[in-house]
């Protein structure tokens, strides 16, 4: 078994190798590489499959009790400073490797059907492979510096993939928004890393935690400084895991192809933030104030994301806000000290959210045959309905995902979410109340999504709805074009408004169709862990917590805690969470299935709240006014200062040089007597000056 650990470095290298070889092929032999598209896809999928097999072998070895393995080599040295690079395989990294590789492998398999007719098919596979490699490298990193390197690579890959269809203005804007927003969080993370190195002299996770605890006990650093450094580090996960207030990039990232939406939301980019909090847990647990900040940021994000999701009509954006909300649960769990509960929900969420996103892609794929290749129409749930008849596999798997995320037993989400709510109740009943209400809202918007998409009557052929949606979309684009610059890189070209909404919008069928097996097979496979993987973490026999537990605990302490399980308390807490979820499902059924309650009538009665949710709590508008327009005004003022002061000083210097040169040329007349007179006058002036002084 030791041999497996010696070759663990291959896990991130194999997908990287695939991305490099296919990328070089695209650069050097573009036409030939694109002609062999399925061969290239099979090559990349095979390499990810090999990485998956190796990852599962390492996970099994760790489950069997093998000691954590670390390999390091000195990368840089200067005086007493030493920086090592390498990889580490422990319980946490083995679990994350298994999650990332299994989800990435299934997403790659799904991509073959979803992107079959896209001219960028091979390029997309190369990006996917590089993205997976970056996340796998982050997972096995043994120190903060190496994590930061792969952290930035993950951000770069998300930029490439979100903006994959860069000829669409919405996609180009979305990838820039994601990139800039994440740079804000990454700058905070960088400052926190440097501050921790200044305080502790190390980038190693355990060393940072131990030394910070000693410094706080001895009073060598103040509690305020420790809190500041912890929050700066937390800014990185806030951006990557789309927590308030840096959550605004994630819904816009839905402009990328659906497979990358599934990979981002399930196992890579957004999971990286929660993973970093887990890795830095030895540091965070020594700073209680920072833990409180983490807990309340997570709780607020969970509630905010859920309340926005209830009014979304775009199926992918509804799932995006759902991801924001579920990530809030994970972050809240970390903040209240429920380390294993947060990671348990990360695992269960990875599988059922990947299935939900791939299911939405299957729906979009089926709808495009009716409404054309236009995301405004193909992704709007108001044009769907009755798809269960046409897409039975997609409908069944989507329903399983809805039950799992809603916390209905025995599906996976029930066990992980209930464990978080139980830990939150013990830490702070206010946090439990927020999480409990969010659970009910989650069940409501998820079944609203299911009923609008798969039940009722099919509305895809309703030309009236189509025209209304197209008109609304054209108005939005018109406003964007009016606010765009007239010249420069951001200018709207003539005809761009029309081209944005007329790209291959021709319909082919009167009814949607089920997706090919390459898309439905991953859905069926993901349904299995979405149903059953939660059984690993039941309070009756919590195998997950015995495997993944806080660094400050031992196996004996975890076993003792499990033995103290009170079934009556569990039944009360679980009953409350299931009850609120059933209320949410019932309300969704009455509104969108039985039509007993008119959603439009309720929206009219609470119009301010409805608009508040529909406009995403106005965060995008506020940020646009404060940051986008504010920075533009600041840039104009800086340009004015540059023009009048800086350029003025340079121009004035040039003017004086020119004038002095013009004047001096008259002294250069070539007459020796004149030069002698000048020298004599200068000497006489110096004699008089020094004589007087």
Secondary structure in CASP SS format (residue, H / E / C, confidence):
PFRMAT SS
TARGET T0000
AUTHOR 0000-0000-0000
METHOD secondary structure of the structure
MODEL  1
X C 1.00
X H 1.00
X H 1.00
X H 1.00
X H 1.00
X H 1.00
X C 1.00
X C 1.00
X C 1.00
X H 1.00
X H 1.00
X H 1.00
X H 1.00
X H 1.00
X H 1.00
X H 1.00
X H 1.00
X H 1.00
X H 1.00
X H 1.00
X H 1.00
X H 1.00
X H 1.00
X H 1.00
X H 1.00
X H 1.00
X H 1.00
X H 1.00
X C 1.00
X H 1.00
X H 1.00
X H 1.00
X H 1.00
X H 1.00
X H 1.00
X C 1.00
X H 1.00
X H 1.00
X H 1.00
X H 1.00
X H 1.00
X H 1.00
X H 1.00
X H 1.00
X H 1.00
X H 1.00
X H 1.00
X H 1.00
X H 1.00
X H 1.00
X H 1.00
X H 1.00
X H 1.00
X H 1.00
X H 1.00
X H 1.00
X H 1.00
X H 1.00
X H 1.00
X H 1.00
X H 1.00
X H 1.00
X H 1.00
X C 1.00
X C 1.00
X C 1.00
X C 1.00
X C 1.00
X E 1.00
X E 1.00
X E 1.00
X E 1.00
X E 1.00
X E 1.00
X E 1.00
X E 1.00
X E 1.00
X E 1.00
X C 1.00
X C 1.00
X E 1.00
X E 1.00
X E 1.00
X E 1.00
X E 1.00
X E 1.00
X E 1.00
X E 1.00
X E 1.00
X C 1.00
X H 1.00
X H 1.00
X H 1.00
X H 1.00
X H 1.00
X H 1.00
X H 1.00
X H 1.00
X H 1.00
X H 1.00
X H 1.00
X H 1.00
X H 1.00
X H 1.00
X H 1.00
X H 1.00
X H 1.00
X H 1.00
X H 1.00
X H 1.00
X H 1.00
X H 1.00
X H 1.00
X H 1.00
X C 1.00
X C 1.00
X C 1.00
X C 1.00
X C 1.00
X C 1.00
X H 1.00
X H 1.00
X H 1.00
X H 1.00
X H 1.00
X H 1.00
X H 1.00
X H 1.00
X H 1.00
X H 1.00
X H 1.00
X H 1.00
X H 1.00
X H 1.00
X H 1.00
X H 1.00
X H 1.00
X H 1.00
X H 1.00
X C 1.00
X C 1.00
X C 1.00
X E 1.00
X H 1.00
X H 1.00
X H 1.00
X H 1.00
X H 1.00
X H 1.00
X H 1.00
X H 1.00
X H 1.00
X H 1.00
X H 1.00
X H 1.00
X H 1.00
X H 1.00
X H 1.00
X H 1.00
X H 1.00
X H 1.00
X H 1.00
X C 1.00
X C 1.00
X C 1.00
X C 1.00
X C 1.00
X C 1.00
X H 1.00
X H 1.00
X H 1.00
X H 1.00
X H 1.00
X H 1.00
X H 1.00
X H 1.00
X H 1.00
X H 1.00
X H 1.00
X H 1.00
X H 1.00
X H 1.00
X H 1.00
X H 1.00
X H 1.00
X H 1.00
X H 1.00
X H 1.00
X H 1.00
X H 1.00
X H 1.00
X H 1.00
X H 1.00
X H 1.00
X H 1.00
X H 1.00
X H 1.00
X H 1.00
X H 1.00
X H 1.00
X C 1.00
X C 1.00
X C 1.00
X E 1.00
X H 1.00
X H 1.00
X H 1.00
X H 1.00
X H 1.00
X H 1.00
X H 1.00
X H 1.00
X H 1.00
X H 1.00
X H 1.00
X H 1.00
X H 1.00
X H 1.00
X C 1.00
X C 1.00
X C 1.00
X C 1.00
X H 1.00
X H 1.00
X H 1.00
X H 1.00
X H 1.00
X H 1.00
X H 1.00
X H 1.00
X H 1.00
X H 1.00
X H 1.00
X H 1.00
X H 1.00
X H 1.00
X H 1.00
X H 1.00
X H 1.00
X H 1.00
X C 1.00
X C 1.00
X C 1.00
X C 1.00
X C 1.00
X C 1.00
X C 1.00
X H 1.00
X H 1.00
X H 1.00
X H 1.00
X H 1.00
X H 1.00
X H 1.00
X H 1.00
X C 1.00
X C 1.00
X H 1.00
X H 1.00
X H 1.00
X H 1.00
X H 1.00
X H 1.00
X H 1.00
X H 1.00
X H 1.00
X C 1.00
X C 1.00
X H 1.00
X H 1.00
X H 1.00
X H 1.00
X H 1.00
X H 1.00
X H 1.00
X H 1.00
X H 1.00
X H 1.00
X H 1.00
X C 1.00
X H 1.00
X H 1.00
X H 1.00
X H 1.00
X C 1.00
X C 1.00
X C 1.00
X H 1.00
X H 1.00
X H 1.00
X H 1.00
X H 1.00
X H 1.00
X H 1.00
X H 1.00
X H 1.00
X H 1.00
X H 1.00
X H 1.00
X H 1.00
X H 1.00
X H 1.00
X H 1.00
X H 1.00
X H 1.00
X H 1.00
X H 1.00
X H 1.00
X H 1.00
X C 1.00
X C 1.00
X C 1.00
X C 1.00
X E 1.00
X H 1.00
X H 1.00
X H 1.00
X H 1.00
X H 1.00
X H 1.00
X H 1.00
X H 1.00
X H 1.00
X H 1.00
X H 1.00
X H 1.00
X H 1.00
X H 1.00
X H 1.00
X H 1.00
X H 1.00
X H 1.00
X H 1.00
X H 1.00
X H 1.00
X C 1.00
X C 1.00
X C 1.00
X H 1.00
X H 1.00
X H 1.00
X H 1.00
X H 1.00
X H 1.00
X H 1.00
X H 1.00
X H 1.00
X H 1.00
X H 1.00
X H 1.00
X H 1.00
X H 1.00
X H 1.00
X H 1.00
X H 1.00
X H 1.00
X H 1.00
X H 1.00
X H 1.00
X H 1.00
X H 1.00
X H 1.00
X H 1.00
X H 1.00
X H 1.00
X H 1.00
X H 1.00
X H 1.00
X H 1.00
X H 1.00
X H 1.00
X C 1.00
X C 1.00
X C 1.00
X H 1.00
X H 1.00
X H 1.00
X H 1.00
X C 1.00
X E 1.00
X H 1.00
X H 1.00
X H 1.00
X C 1.00
X C 1.00
X C 1.00
X H 1.00
X H 1.00
X H 1.00
X H 1.00
X C 1.00
X H 1.00
X H 1.00
X H 1.00
X H 1.00
X H 1.00
X H 1.00
X H 1.00
X H 1.00
X H 1.00
X H 1.00
X H 1.00
X H 1.00
X H 1.00
X H 1.00
X C 1.00
X C 1.00
X C 1.00
X C 1.00
X C 1.00
X C 1.00
X H 1.00
X H 1.00
X H 1.00
X H 1.00
X H 1.00
X H 1.00
X H 1.00
X H 1.00
X H 1.00
X H 1.00
X H 1.00
X H 1.00
X H 1.00
X H 1.00
X H 1.00
X H 1.00
X C 1.00
X H 1.00
X H 1.00
X H 1.00
X H 1.00
X H 1.00
X H 1.00
X H 1.00
X H 1.00
X H 1.00
X H 1.00
X H 1.00
X H 1.00
X H 1.00
X H 1.00
X H 1.00
X H 1.00
X H 1.00
X H 1.00
X H 1.00
X H 1.00
X H 1.00
X H 1.00
X H 1.00
X H 1.00
X H 1.00
X H 1.00
X C 1.00
X C 1.00
X C 1.00
X C 1.00
X C 1.00
X C 1.00
X C 1.00
X C 1.00
X H 1.00
X H 1.00
X H 1.00
X H 1.00
X H 1.00
X H 1.00
X H 1.00
X H 1.00
X H 1.00
X H 1.00
X H 1.00
X H 1.00
X H 1.00
X H 1.00
X H 1.00
X H 1.00
X H 1.00
X H 1.00
X H 1.00
X H 1.00
X H 1.00
X C 1.00
X C 1.00
X C 1.00
X C 1.00
X C 1.00
X C 1.00
X C 1.00
X C 1.00
X C 1.00
X C 1.00
X C 1.00
X C 1.00
X H 1.00
X H 1.00
X H 1.00
X H 1.00
X H 1.00
X H 1.00
X C 1.00
X C 1.00
X C 1.00
X C 1.00
X C 1.00
X C 1.00
X C 1.00
X C 1.00
X C 1.00
X C 1.00
X C 1.00
X C 1.00
X C 1.00
X C 1.00
X C 1.00
X H 1.00
X H 1.00
X H 1.00
X H 1.00
X H 1.00
X H 1.00
X H 1.00
X H 1.00
X H 1.00
X H 1.00
X H 1.00
X H 1.00
X H 1.00
X H 1.00
X H 1.00
X H 1.00
X H 1.00
X H 1.00
X H 1.00
X H 1.00
X E 1.00
X E 1.00
X C 1.00
X C 1.00
X E 1.00
X E 1.00
X H 1.00
X H 1.00
X H 1.00
X H 1.00
X H 1.00
X C 1.00
X C 1.00
X C 1.00
X C 1.00
X C 1.00
X C 1.00
X C 1.00
X H 1.00
X H 1.00
X H 1.00
X H 1.00
X H 1.00
X H 1.00
X H 1.00
X H 1.00
X H 1.00
X C 1.00
X C 1.00
X C 1.00
X H 1.00
X H 1.00
X H 1.00
X H 1.00
X H 1.00
X H 1.00
X H 1.00
X H 1.00
X H 1.00
X H 1.00
X H 1.00
X H 1.00
X H 1.00
X H 1.00
X H 1.00
X H 1.00
X H 1.00
X H 1.00
X H 1.00
X H 1.00
X H 1.00
X H 1.00
X H 1.00
X H 1.00
X H 1.00
X H 1.00
X C 1.00
X C 1.00
X C 1.00
X C 1.00
X C 1.00
X C 1.00
X H 1.00
X H 1.00
X H 1.00
X H 1.00
X H 1.00
X H 1.00
X H 1.00
X C 1.00
X H 1.00
X H 1.00
X H 1.00
X H 1.00
X H 1.00
X H 1.00
X H 1.00
X H 1.00
X C 1.00
X H 1.00
X H 1.00
X H 1.00
X H 1.00
X H 1.00
X H 1.00
X H 1.00
X H 1.00
X H 1.00
X H 1.00
X H 1.00
X H 1.00
X H 1.00
X H 1.00
X H 1.00
X H 1.00
X H 1.00
X H 1.00
X H 1.00
X H 1.00
X H 1.00
X H 1.00
X H 1.00
X H 1.00
X H 1.00
X H 1.00
X H 1.00
X H 1.00
X H 1.00
X H 1.00
X H 1.00
X H 1.00
X H 1.00
X H 1.00
X H 1.00
X H 1.00
X H 1.00
X H 1.00
X H 1.00
X H 1.00
X H 1.00
X H 1.00
X H 1.00
X H 1.00
X H 1.00
X H 1.00
X H 1.00
X H 1.00
X H 1.00
X H 1.00
X H 1.00
X H 1.00
X C 1.00
X C 1.00
X C 1.00
X C 1.00
X H 1.00
X H 1.00
X H 1.00
X H 1.00
X H 1.00
X H 1.00
X H 1.00
X H 1.00
X H 1.00
X H 1.00
X H 1.00
X H 1.00
X H 1.00
X H 1.00
X H 1.00
X H 1.00
X H 1.00
X H 1.00
X H 1.00
X H 1.00
X H 1.00
X C 1.00
END
